[in-house]
Amino acid sequence: MIFLDTTFLVDILRKDTAAISWLSDLEEQALYTSEVNVFELYTGLFRISENSKAKLKKRTFELEQLLCRMEVLSFDRNSAIESAKIYSHLMNKGEPIGARDIMIAGAALSRGITRLVTRNVREFQRIPSLNVESY
């Protein structure tokens, strides 16, 4: 089980060769992301497509096609509790990270997913139970 972070998904959409190569190697794996990542992806999409309905339509289609390749996890009560544990731990250590990154990690860890692929290694590697990989 592999959790795909926003940075990885953005790079796939941008046709980054390293990310695409990594994804092709993962074809046999169960792939996951979360609704928090979907929020981040759509925020970026709306920002870059604000003045072009045609661009928005095309990029929305591409994004939805990508999301169909994985299970998108909801941010539920268990995700919230796991996120609160992570947040408390990092605050107690004096090493906080962004709230959305904590929520993303909470969504993954609450379902037993410990492997996360991202370019944002610096933030996620502070979470002890997460195995963070880059590409």
Biotite code that builds the C-alpha atoms (Angstrom):
import biotite.structure as struc

atoms = struc.array([
    struc.Atom([0.000, 0.000, 0.000], chain_id="A", res_id=1, res_name="MET", atom_name="CA", element="C"),
    struc.Atom([1.451, 3.299, -1.116], chain_id="A", res_id=2, res_name="ILE", atom_name="CA", element="C"),
    struc.Atom([0.148, 6.768, -0.366], chain_id="A", res_id=3, res_name="PHE", atom_name="CA", element="C"),
    struc.Atom([0.774, 9.386, -3.065], chain_id="A", res_id=4, res_name="LEU", atom_name="CA", element="C"),
    struc.Atom([1.240, 12.966, -1.869], chain_id="A", res_id=5, res_name="ASP", atom_name="CA", element="C"),
    struc.Atom([0.205, 16.079, -3.749], chain_id="A", res_id=6, res_name="THR", atom_name="CA", element="C"),
    struc.Atom([3.723, 16.859, -4.999], chain_id="A", res_id=7, res_name="THR", atom_name="CA", element="C"),
    struc.Atom([3.932, 13.464, -6.693], chain_id="A", res_id=8, res_name="PHE", atom_name="CA", element="C"),
    struc.Atom([0.489, 13.810, -8.267], chain_id="A", res_id=9, res_name="LEU", atom_name="CA", element="C"),
    struc.Atom([1.277, 17.330, -9.527], chain_id="A", res_id=10, res_name="VAL", atom_name="CA", element="C"),
    struc.Atom([4.469, 16.023, -11.097], chain_id="A", res_id=11, res_name="ASP", atom_name="CA", element="C"),
    struc.Atom([2.515, 13.258, -12.828], chain_id="A", res_id=12, res_name="ILE", atom_name="CA", element="C"),
    struc.Atom([0.124, 15.849, -14.234], chain_id="A", res_id=13, res_name="LEU", atom_name="CA", element="C"),
    struc.Atom([3.111, 17.943, -15.366], chain_id="A", res_id=14, res_name="ARG", atom_name="CA", element="C"),
    struc.Atom([4.490, 14.835, -17.091], chain_id="A", res_id=15, res_name="LYS", atom_name="CA", element="C"),
    struc.Atom([7.683, 14.778, -15.000], chain_id="A", res_id=16, res_name="ASP", atom_name="CA", element="C"),
    struc.Atom([9.700, 11.828, -16.288], chain_id="A", res_id=17, res_name="THR", atom_name="CA", element="C"),
    struc.Atom([11.000, 10.769, -12.859], chain_id="A", res_id=18, res_name="ALA", atom_name="CA", element="C"),
    struc.Atom([7.484, 10.703, -11.393], chain_id="A", res_id=19, res_name="ALA", atom_name="CA", element="C"),
    struc.Atom([6.041, 8.883, -14.411], chain_id="A", res_id=20, res_name="ILE", atom_name="CA", element="C"),
    struc.Atom([8.810, 6.284, -14.245], chain_id="A", res_id=21, res_name="SER", atom_name="CA", element="C"),
    struc.Atom([8.167, 5.807, -10.538], chain_id="A", res_id=22, res_name="TRP", atom_name="CA", element="C"),
    struc.Atom([4.426, 5.408, -11.144], chain_id="A", res_id=23, res_name="LEU", atom_name="CA", element="C"),
    struc.Atom([4.969, 2.815, -13.863], chain_id="A", res_id=24, res_name="SER", atom_name="CA", element="C"),
    struc.Atom([6.994, 0.767, -11.362], chain_id="A", res_id=25, res_name="ASP", atom_name="CA", element="C"),
    struc.Atom([4.055, 0.930, -8.912], chain_id="A", res_id=26, res_name="LEU", atom_name="CA", element="C"),
    struc.Atom([1.395, -0.482, -11.235], chain_id="A", res_id=27, res_name="GLU", atom_name="CA", element="C"),
    struc.Atom([1.017, -3.660, -9.184], chain_id="A", res_id=28, res_name="GLU", atom_name="CA", element="C"),
    struc.Atom([0.687, -1.780, -5.887], chain_id="A", res_id=29, res_name="GLN", atom_name="CA", element="C"),
    struc.Atom([-2.474, -0.516, -4.202], chain_id="A", res_id=30, res_name="ALA", atom_name="CA", element="C"),
    struc.Atom([-2.308, 3.284, -4.530], chain_id="A", res_id=31, res_name="LEU", atom_name="CA", element="C"),
    struc.Atom([-3.966, 5.814, -2.226], chain_id="A", res_id=32, res_name="TYR", atom_name="CA", element="C"),
    struc.Atom([-4.311, 9.539, -1.722], chain_id="A", res_id=33, res_name="THR", atom_name="CA", element="C"),
    struc.Atom([-6.750, 11.567, 0.368], chain_id="A", res_id=34, res_name="SER", atom_name="CA", element="C"),
    struc.Atom([-9.438, 14.180, -0.019], chain_id="A", res_id=35, res_name="GLU", atom_name="CA", element="C"),
    struc.Atom([-6.987, 16.623, 1.588], chain_id="A", res_id=36, res_name="VAL", atom_name="CA", element="C"),
    struc.Atom([-4.677, 16.034, -1.376], chain_id="A", res_id=37, res_name="ASN", atom_name="CA", element="C"),
    struc.Atom([-7.626, 16.483, -3.733], chain_id="A", res_id=38, res_name="VAL", atom_name="CA", element="C"),
    struc.Atom([-8.276, 19.852, -2.050], chain_id="A", res_id=39, res_name="PHE", atom_name="CA", element="C"),
    struc.Atom([-4.657, 20.873, -2.669], chain_id="A", res_id=40, res_name="GLU", atom_name="CA", element="C"),
    struc.Atom([-4.764, 19.658, -6.278], chain_id="A", res_id=41, res_name="LEU", atom_name="CA", element="C"),
    struc.Atom([-7.993, 21.497, -7.094], chain_id="A", res_id=42, res_name="TYR", atom_name="CA", element="C"),
    struc.Atom([-6.769, 24.651, -5.380], chain_id="A", res_id=43, res_name="THR", atom_name="CA", element="C"),
    struc.Atom([-3.763, 24.673, -7.699], chain_id="A", res_id=44, res_name="GLY", atom_name="CA", element="C"),
    struc.Atom([-5.928, 23.839, -10.682], chain_id="A", res_id=45, res_name="LEU", atom_name="CA", element="C"),
    struc.Atom([-8.343, 26.704, -10.025], chain_id="A", res_id=46, res_name="PHE", atom_name="CA", element="C"),
    struc.Atom([-5.494, 29.138, -9.473], chain_id="A", res_id=47, res_name="ARG", atom_name="CA", element="C"),
    struc.Atom([-3.734, 28.356, -12.760], chain_id="A", res_id=48, res_name="ILE", atom_name="CA", element="C"),
    struc.Atom([-6.953, 28.067, -14.786], chain_id="A", res_id=49, res_name="SER", atom_name="CA", element="C"),
    struc.Atom([-8.798, 31.071, -13.362], chain_id="A", res_id=50, res_name="GLU", atom_name="CA", element="C"),
    struc.Atom([-8.996, 32.943, -16.669], chain_id="A", res_id=51, res_name="ASN", atom_name="CA", element="C"),
    struc.Atom([-9.580, 30.027, -19.018], chain_id="A", res_id=52, res_name="SER", atom_name="CA", element="C"),
    struc.Atom([-12.626, 27.774, -18.908], chain_id="A", res_id=53, res_name="LYS", atom_name="CA", element="C"),
    struc.Atom([-11.143, 25.575, -21.634], chain_id="A", res_id=54, res_name="ALA", atom_name="CA", element="C"),
    struc.Atom([-7.920, 25.085, -19.653], chain_id="A", res_id=55, res_name="LYS", atom_name="CA", element="C"),
    struc.Atom([-9.934, 24.339, -16.503], chain_id="A", res_id=56, res_name="LEU", atom_name="CA", element="C"),
    struc.Atom([-12.051, 21.750, -18.303], chain_id="A", res_id=57, res_name="LYS", atom_name="CA", element="C"),
    struc.Atom([-9.006, 20.019, -19.818], chain_id="A", res_id=58, res_name="LYS", atom_name="CA", element="C"),
    struc.Atom([-7.025, 19.980, -16.578], chain_id="A", res_id=59, res_name="ARG", atom_name="CA", element="C"),
    struc.Atom([-10.032, 18.844, -14.531], chain_id="A", res_id=60, res_name="THR", atom_name="CA", element="C"),
    struc.Atom([-10.427, 15.893, -16.880], chain_id="A", res_id=61, res_name="PHE", atom_name="CA", element="C"),
    struc.Atom([-6.725, 15.021, -16.569], chain_id="A", res_id=62, res_name="GLU", atom_name="CA", element="C"),
    struc.Atom([-6.876, 15.274, -12.778], chain_id="A", res_id=63, res_name="LEU", atom_name="CA", element="C"),
    struc.Atom([-9.963, 13.082, -12.508], chain_id="A", res_id=64, res_name="GLU", atom_name="CA", element="C"),
    struc.Atom([-8.378, 10.497, -14.832], chain_id="A", res_id=65, res_name="GLN", atom_name="CA", element="C"),
    struc.Atom([-5.361, 10.363, -12.533], chain_id="A", res_id=66, res_name="LEU", atom_name="CA", element="C"),
    struc.Atom([-7.489, 10.095, -9.390], chain_id="A", res_id=67, res_name="LEU", atom_name="CA", element="C"),
    struc.Atom([-9.375, 7.145, -10.906], chain_id="A", res_id=68, res_name="CYS", atom_name="CA", element="C"),
    struc.Atom([-6.132, 5.154, -10.709], chain_id="A", res_id=69, res_name="ARG", atom_name="CA", element="C"),
    struc.Atom([-6.148, 5.149, -6.901], chain_id="A", res_id=70, res_name="MET", atom_name="CA", element="C"),
    struc.Atom([-8.400, 5.047, -3.896], chain_id="A", res_id=71, res_name="GLU", atom_name="CA", element="C"),
    struc.Atom([-9.102, 8.497, -2.468], chain_id="A", res_id=72, res_name="VAL", atom_name="CA", element="C"),
    struc.Atom([-9.414, 8.270, 1.316], chain_id="A", res_id=73, res_name="LEU", atom_name="CA", element="C"),
    struc.Atom([-11.846, 10.453, 3.216], chain_id="A", res_id=74, res_name="SER", atom_name="CA", element="C"),
    struc.Atom([-10.737, 12.519, 6.187], chain_id="A", res_id=75, res_name="PHE", atom_name="CA", element="C"),
    struc.Atom([-12.842, 10.837, 8.842], chain_id="A", res_id=76, res_name="ASP", atom_name="CA", element="C"),
    struc.Atom([-12.846, 10.656, 12.640], chain_id="A", res_id=77, res_name="ARG", atom_name="CA", element="C"),
    struc.Atom([-9.972, 8.160, 12.767], chain_id="A", res_id=78, res_name="ASN", atom_name="CA", element="C"),
    struc.Atom([-7.963, 10.403, 10.436], chain_id="A", res_id=79, res_name="SER", atom_name="CA", element="C"),
    struc.Atom([-8.645, 13.351, 12.738], chain_id="A", res_id=80, res_name="ALA", atom_name="CA", element="C"),
    struc.Atom([-7.561, 11.429, 15.836], chain_id="A", res_id=81, res_name="ILE", atom_name="CA", element="C"),
    struc.Atom([-4.373, 10.169, 14.182], chain_id="A", res_id=82, res_name="GLU", atom_name="CA", element="C"),
    struc.Atom([-3.636, 13.694, 12.937], chain_id="A", res_id=83, res_name="SER", atom_name="CA", element="C"),
    struc.Atom([-4.095, 15.078, 16.448], chain_id="A", res_id=84, res_name="ALA", atom_name="CA", element="C"),
    struc.Atom([-1.594, 12.510, 17.779], chain_id="A", res_id=85, res_name="LYS", atom_name="CA", element="C"),
    struc.Atom([0.927, 13.509, 15.114], chain_id="A", res_id=86, res_name="ILE", atom_name="CA", element="C"),
    struc.Atom([0.379, 17.217, 15.730], chain_id="A", res_id=87, res_name="TYR", atom_name="CA", element="C"),
    struc.Atom([0.762, 16.843, 19.497], chain_id="A", res_id=88, res_name="SER", atom_name="CA", element="C"),
    struc.Atom([3.925, 14.772, 19.128], chain_id="A", res_id=89, res_name="HIS", atom_name="CA", element="C"),
    struc.Atom([5.543, 17.262, 16.733], chain_id="A", res_id=90, res_name="LEU", atom_name="CA", element="C"),
    struc.Atom([4.530, 20.275, 18.826], chain_id="A", res_id=91, res_name="MET", atom_name="CA", element="C"),
    struc.Atom([5.959, 18.646, 21.967], chain_id="A", res_id=92, res_name="ASN", atom_name="CA", element="C"),
    struc.Atom([9.240, 18.116, 20.105], chain_id="A", res_id=93, res_name="LYS", atom_name="CA", element="C"),
    struc.Atom([9.203, 21.697, 18.804], chain_id="A", res_id=94, res_name="GLY", atom_name="CA", element="C"),
    struc.Atom([9.129, 20.432, 15.193], chain_id="A", res_id=95, res_name="GLU", atom_name="CA", element="C"),
    struc.Atom([5.691, 21.352, 13.812], chain_id="A", res_id=96, res_name="PRO", atom_name="CA", element="C"),
    struc.Atom([4.778, 20.957, 10.154], chain_id="A", res_id=97, res_name="ILE", atom_name="CA", element="C"),
    struc.Atom([1.867, 22.299, 8.125], chain_id="A", res_id=98, res_name="GLY", atom_name="CA", element="C"),
    struc.Atom([-1.658, 21.331, 9.143], chain_id="A", res_id=99, res_name="ALA", atom_name="CA", element="C"),
    struc.Atom([-2.532, 19.838, 5.746], chain_id="A", res_id=100, res_name="ARG", atom_name="CA", element="C"),
    struc.Atom([0.586, 17.654, 5.788], chain_id="A", res_id=101, res_name="ASP", atom_name="CA", element="C"),
    struc.Atom([-0.412, 16.410, 9.241], chain_id="A", res_id=102, res_name="ILE", atom_name="CA", element="C"),
    struc.Atom([-3.931, 15.676, 7.981], chain_id="A", res_id=103, res_name="MET", atom_name="CA", element="C"),
    struc.Atom([-2.537, 13.829, 4.955], chain_id="A", res_id=104, res_name="ILE", atom_name="CA", element="C"),
    struc.Atom([-0.302, 11.705, 7.182], chain_id="A", res_id=105, res_name="ALA", atom_name="CA", element="C"),
    struc.Atom([-3.211, 11.101, 9.573], chain_id="A", res_id=106, res_name="GLY", atom_name="CA", element="C"),
    struc.Atom([-5.447, 9.877, 6.745], chain_id="A", res_id=107, res_name="ALA", atom_name="CA", element="C"),
    struc.Atom([-2.759, 7.417, 5.625], chain_id="A", res_id=108, res_name="ALA", atom_name="CA", element="C"),
    struc.Atom([-1.627, 6.175, 9.021], chain_id="A", res_id=109, res_name="LEU", atom_name="CA", element="C"),
    struc.Atom([-5.162, 5.729, 10.355], chain_id="A", res_id=110, res_name="SER", atom_name="CA", element="C"),
    struc.Atom([-5.608, 3.089, 7.646], chain_id="A", res_id=111, res_name="ARG", atom_name="CA", element="C"),
    struc.Atom([-2.283, 1.379, 8.217], chain_id="A", res_id=112, res_name="GLY", atom_name="CA", element="C"),
    struc.Atom([-0.559, 2.954, 5.205], chain_id="A", res_id=113, res_name="ILE", atom_name="CA", element="C"),
    struc.Atom([2.989, 3.791, 6.208], chain_id="A", res_id=114, res_name="THR", atom_name="CA", element="C"),
    struc.Atom([4.684, 4.284, 2.825], chain_id="A", res_id=115, res_name="ARG", atom_name="CA", element="C"),
    struc.Atom([4.334, 7.810, 1.397], chain_id="A", res_id=116, res_name="LEU", atom_name="CA", element="C"),
    struc.Atom([5.777, 9.093, -1.891], chain_id="A", res_id=117, res_name="VAL", atom_name="CA", element="C"),
    struc.Atom([6.487, 12.823, -2.041], chain_id="A", res_id=118, res_name="THR", atom_name="CA", element="C"),
    struc.Atom([8.961, 15.494, -3.021], chain_id="A", res_id=119, res_name="ARG", atom_name="CA", element="C"),
    struc.Atom([8.182, 17.132, 0.344], chain_id="A", res_id=120, res_name="ASN", atom_name="CA", element="C"),
    struc.Atom([10.493, 14.819, 2.273], chain_id="A", res_id=121, res_name="VAL", atom_name="CA", element="C"),
    struc.Atom([11.662, 17.427, 4.800], chain_id="A", res_id=122, res_name="ARG", atom_name="CA", element="C"),
    struc.Atom([8.213, 17.849, 6.336], chain_id="A", res_id=123, res_name="GLU", atom_name="CA", element="C"),
    struc.Atom([6.939, 14.278, 6.234], chain_id="A", res_id=124, res_name="PHE", atom_name="CA", element="C"),
    struc.Atom([10.151, 12.659, 7.514], chain_id="A", res_id=125, res_name="GLN", atom_name="CA", element="C"),
    struc.Atom([9.467, 14.261, 10.923], chain_id="A", res_id=126, res_name="ARG", atom_name="CA", element="C"),
    struc.Atom([6.591, 11.822, 11.399], chain_id="A", res_id=127, res_name="ILE", atom_name="CA", element="C"),
    struc.Atom([8.190, 8.759, 13.006], chain_id="A", res_id=128, res_name="PRO", atom_name="CA", element="C"),
    struc.Atom([5.812, 6.034, 11.805], chain_id="A", res_id=129, res_name="SER", atom_name="CA", element="C"),
    struc.Atom([5.889, 7.143, 8.160], chain_id="A", res_id=130, res_name="LEU", atom_name="CA", element="C"),
    struc.Atom([8.306, 5.688, 5.580], chain_id="A", res_id=131, res_name="ASN", atom_name="CA", element="C"),
    struc.Atom([8.890, 8.611, 3.246], chain_id="A", res_id=132, res_name="VAL", atom_name="CA", element="C"),
    struc.Atom([10.237, 8.089, -0.274], chain_id="A", res_id=133, res_name="GLU", atom_name="CA", element="C"),
    struc.Atom([11.123, 10.529, -3.009], chain_id="A", res_id=134, res_name="SER", atom_name="CA", element="C"),
    struc.Atom([11.568, 9.946, -6.725], chain_id="A", res_id=135, res_name="TYR", atom_name="CA", element="C"),
])
